[in-house]
Amino acid sequence: MAALPAPTDHAARYLVRAAVLAPSPCNTQPWHFVGGDGEVLLYADPTRSLPLADPDGREMVISCGAALFCMRLAVRHLGFQPRVTVFPDPAHPWHLATVRWGPYAPPTADEETMFAAVPRRHTHRGPFRPDPLPDALLDQLRLHACQEGADLYTVSEVETLRQLALLVREAEAVRRGHPASTAELADWTPPYGSDRRDGVPLHAYPRDPDTTAFAGRDYAGHGRVGHPGRGACVTRPTLGQVVLLSTRHDQPTDWLRTGQALQRVLLTAAAHGVTAAFHTQPLELPGPRRQVRRSMVGGGHPQVLLRLGYDHGVPRTPRRPVREVFTQGHRGPWADRPWHGSAEQGSGVGA
């Protein structure tokens, strides 16, 4: 007879089930969790990275930060304070955080609202409904980002939107014109009928990636023989509300902080029926990212570019089961590898 999991194993799996619902670039799900002795260790999994789109691992760490925030919320939902240590061991740089159980403390109404939104949050690709977002909600999202150590900028001025749309389009054209980049994207675009639990499936993206002024990822291969079209007018309400998430510095600790701020913003938005579309192509390339930094985020480091709005009911992308991302008491074989990137590069998110 197989041994039953220990109670601490049940608690760890509960945290991981919430964590895996976080967003990641191309739905790569680049994380691994290790349970043991009343704690859960979060590792970035470089075997699921995007070497061309995310050469420094910045977006991979942001994704893991989003998963970390879900773990924190799960601990709060169970009525305890999470005790989080980030980058606890310099000798193991892929070990991003350790979550332990702190003292009993009932969750707040706000935390419960965010936790209830964890399974509902999903990424949208394409135009939004024309309904504008309430100013009060945008103020709330700024506050939530600030509470995690990041800044959320709303972009509404037409000329600034045009500049961003141009940067997105030009960066996307670079990717579509690079055969290795298109092959990397195709690796994470499962074919029709696939039973894969990662990547971006057919139902999750439009056939035409250029249905808005901000060019989309070309998952369908629609534009790989050419360049993005000019897209829709930036003043059309179907663009949604454009926002930029930034941090004061640009080190791995800031990327992990960004992910937690991102997920906090996304879950608060999801609780109000609002979804996000990711357009971080210009943040993947050093030149455009510097341009965004100089002109749009007050000298901070831009980390994530989003459109927020009301979608038409898009299904979530799949997730790998807990048994594939969680082990009890031992790390993956890659855990001792040295860190491979530098903050001088850039990257892109969203699933």
TORDONU-369924 format. One record per residue (C-alpha): x, y, z. Coordinates in pm, whole numbers. Layout:
BEGIN
- x:y:z
- X:Y:Z
...
END
This chain:
BEGIN
- x:y:z
- 0:0:0
- 134:343:-95
- 214:577:191
- -19:873:232
- 136:1220:189
- 222:1397:514
- 4:1694:616
- 288:1933:531
- 296:1778:183
- -77:1855:142
- -16:2217:246
- 277:2252:6
- 74:2113:-282
- -206:2356:-199
- 36:2646:-242
- 175:2503:-566
- -173:2454:-715
- -226:2829:-676
- 124:2919:-795
- 103:2736:-1130
- -188:2956:-1238
- 46:3257:-1272
- 129:3397:-1619
- 454:3324:-1800
- 611:3402:-2141
- 444:3181:-2405
- 297:2983:-2113
- 636:2820:-2058
- 563:2778:-1684
- 935:2813:-1596
- 918:2711:-1230
- 982:2419:-1000
- 883:2380:-635
- 1046:2175:-362
- 865:2091:-38
- 1005:1983:293
- 1029:2069:664
- 735:2307:666
- 856:2519:374
- 825:2544:-3
- 1124:2641:-216
- 1065:2820:-546
- 1316:2763:-828
- 1331:2910:-1175
- 1364:2628:-1428
- 1608:2739:-1702
- 1524:2433:-1911
- 1192:2608:-1986
- 1343:2946:-2073
- 1330:3140:-2401
- 1698:3197:-2490
- 1625:3438:-2776
- 1322:3628:-2646
- 1446:3633:-2286
- 1826:3595:-2292
- 1886:3730:-1942
- 1600:3539:-1777
- 1430:3861:-1671
- 1082:3757:-1777
- 1136:3409:-1638
- 1204:3561:-1295
- 905:3796:-1332
- 687:3492:-1399
- 823:3317:-1092
- 752:3633:-893
- 389:3612:-1004
- 382:3248:-888
- 537:3356:-558
- 258:3607:-501
- 1:3331:-556
- 180:3121:-294
- 170:3411:-50
- -203:3451:-112
- -262:3079:-58
- -88:3097:281
- -302:3398:373
- -619:3218:258
- -534:2936:500
- -509:3192:779
- -134:3232:829
- 129:3495:762
- 381:3388:496
- 747:3420:582
- 933:3476:254
- 1308:3482:199
- 1419:3583:-151
- 1744:3463:-312
- 1841:3285:10
- 2152:3111:-124
- 2399:3292:-358
- 2554:2956:-444
- 2221:2847:-600
- 2095:3147:-803
- 1798:2957:-947
- 1660:2925:-593
- 1449:3242:-600
- 1254:3221:-274
- 1161:3011:26
- 811:3036:173
- 753:2932:534
- 448:2935:759
- 431:3226:999
- 188:3297:1285
- -188:3268:1255
- -360:3578:1113
- -701:3582:940
- -690:3699:577
- -826:4041:489
- -1126:4088:260
- -892:4225:-8
- -668:3917:11
- -967:3685:-14
- -1095:3876:-317
- -759:3839:-491
- -731:3471:-400
- -1077:3402:-545
- -958:3562:-871
- -654:3332:-907
- -836:3065:-1115
- -1025:3330:-1316
- -727:3536:-1427
- -618:3476:-1785
- -437:3655:-2066
- -622:3808:-2360
- -484:3853:-2712
- -676:4084:-2943
- -920:4376:-2916
- -1122:4452:-2604
- -1481:4561:-2566
- -1514:4941:-2582
- -1613:4988:-2216
- -1359:5213:-2039
- -1201:5116:-1710
- -1319:5316:-1408
- -1071:5574:-1280
- -1120:5437:-928
- -1001:5093:-1043
- -690:5240:-1208
- -610:5424:-885
- -650:5097:-698
- -415:4916:-938
- -149:5184:-893
- -173:5143:-517
- -143:4764:-539
- 169:4793:-757
- 321:5042:-515
- 259:4808:-220
- 486:4553:-392
- 760:4806:-467
- 676:4884:-831
- 522:5175:-1020
- 223:5148:-1254
- 197:5418:-1521
- -123:5464:-1719
- -68:5578:-2079
- -354:5773:-2232
- -195:6062:-2427
- -245:5992:-2798
- 107:6082:-2910
- 265:5863:-2642
- 36:5575:-2745
- 146:5623:-3107
- 512:5608:-3002
- 452:5289:-2804
- 254:5132:-3088
- 543:5206:-3325
- 797:5055:-3086
- 584:4743:-3042
- 538:4708:-3418
- 908:4756:-3495
- 1018:4511:-3225
- 765:4253:-3341
- 892:4297:-3699
- 1244:4215:-3578
- 1118:3892:-3422
- 911:3792:-3726
- 1208:3855:-3953
- 1442:3635:-3750
- 1400:3263:-3837
- 1538:3140:-3505
- 1298:3366:-3313
- 997:3244:-3508
- 1110:2885:-3451
- 1136:2952:-3078
- 782:3089:-3073
- 658:2793:-3279
- 806:2555:-3021
- 557:2696:-2769
- 257:2695:-3005
- 106:2343:-2983
- -70:2215:-3297
- -442:2149:-3312
- -539:1846:-3107
- -224:1850:-2893
- -258:1731:-2534
- 30:1949:-2412
- -31:2133:-2086
- 201:2422:-2170
- 246:2667:-2455
- -25:2881:-2615
- -296:2663:-2777
- -505:2745:-3081
- -805:2875:-2887
- -598:3134:-2699
- -490:3366:-2982
- -651:3529:-3288
- -556:3420:-3638
- -448:3778:-3716
- -202:3909:-3454
- -242:4268:-3572
- -605:4335:-3483
- -512:4628:-3259
- -269:4918:-3287
- -27:4719:-3071
- 105:4427:-3279
- 59:4089:-3113
- 277:3781:-3091
- 245:3590:-3416
- 153:3250:-3271
- -44:3149:-3582
- 238:3231:-3824
- 9:3482:-3998
- 274:3748:-4044
- 595:3548:-4047
- 641:3608:-4419
- 622:3984:-4368
- 599:4264:-4117
- 321:4372:-3881
- 57:4591:-4037
- -5:4941:-3913
- -288:4812:-3693
- -594:4994:-3570
- -602:5359:-3468
- -466:5412:-3116
- -772:5617:-3020
- -1009:5323:-3073
- -1161:5211:-2742
- -1098:4844:-2831
- -729:4906:-2757
- -812:4915:-2386
- -611:5097:-2121
- -234:5085:-2176
- -19:5060:-1862
- 352:5020:-1792
- 494:4851:-1484
- 840:4967:-1379
- 1092:4943:-1095
- 1359:5177:-965
- 1641:4929:-1026
- 1691:4638:-1267
- 1840:4342:-1084
- 1696:3992:-1028
- 1548:4104:-697
- 1362:4380:-885
- 1238:4129:-1143
- 1103:3906:-868
- 940:4211:-710
- 792:4303:-1049
- 629:3961:-1079
- 462:3996:-742
- 339:4345:-828
- 221:4221:-1168
- 18:3936:-1023
- -130:4161:-756
- -242:4404:-1029
- -374:4125:-1253
- -574:3959:-975
- -724:4289:-861
- -819:4361:-1222
- -960:4009:-1269
- -1176:4054:-959
- -1341:4342:-1149
- -1381:4143:-1472
- -1077:4304:-1637
- -816:4102:-1830
- -470:4190:-1963
- -294:4165:-2298
- 87:4161:-2289
- 288:4361:-2545
- 643:4355:-2412
- 820:4314:-2748
- 999:4653:-2722
- 1123:4557:-2376
- 1299:4255:-2528
- 1544:4473:-2720
- 1797:4701:-2545
- 1747:5005:-2772
- 1366:5028:-2757
- 1369:4948:-2386
- 1605:5239:-2322
- 1378:5463:-2529
- 1075:5364:-2319
- 1277:5424:-2003
- 1384:5772:-2108
- 1046:5898:-2223
- 769:5708:-2044
- 853:5582:-1695
- 1031:5873:-1531
- 1376:5716:-1542
- 1264:5385:-1391
- 1324:5051:-1560
- 1022:4936:-1767
- 944:4573:-1693
- 598:4491:-1837
- 377:4661:-2098
- 6:4575:-2080
- -332:4659:-2225
- -619:4622:-1978
- -983:4586:-2071
- -1296:4372:-2088
- -1264:4073:-2320
- -1522:3852:-2490
- -1478:3541:-2275
- -1146:3381:-2370
- -1059:3042:-2211
- -748:3007:-1995
- -434:2842:-2125
- -360:2497:-1974
- -125:2429:-1685
- 97:2134:-1604
- -23:1922:-1311
- 135:1969:-970
- 313:1632:-992
- 525:1768:-1282
- 640:2085:-1107
- 665:1976:-743
- 911:1742:-572
- 955:1656:-207
- 1300:1725:-71
- 1520:1753:-380
- 1601:2006:-652
- 1621:1967:-1026
- 1955:1872:-1191
- 1997:2230:-1317
- 1981:2392:-972
- 2359:2437:-939
- 2410:2602:-1276
- 2550:2957:-1270
- 2319:3241:-1369
- 2340:3292:-1744
- 2235:3647:-1814
- 2280:4014:-1743
- 2039:4301:-1689
- 2163:4477:-2002
- 1929:4265:-2216
- 1549:4265:-2224
- 1260:4019:-2257
- 882:3959:-2295
- 588:3812:-2094
- 241:3678:-2117
- 22:3374:-2098
END
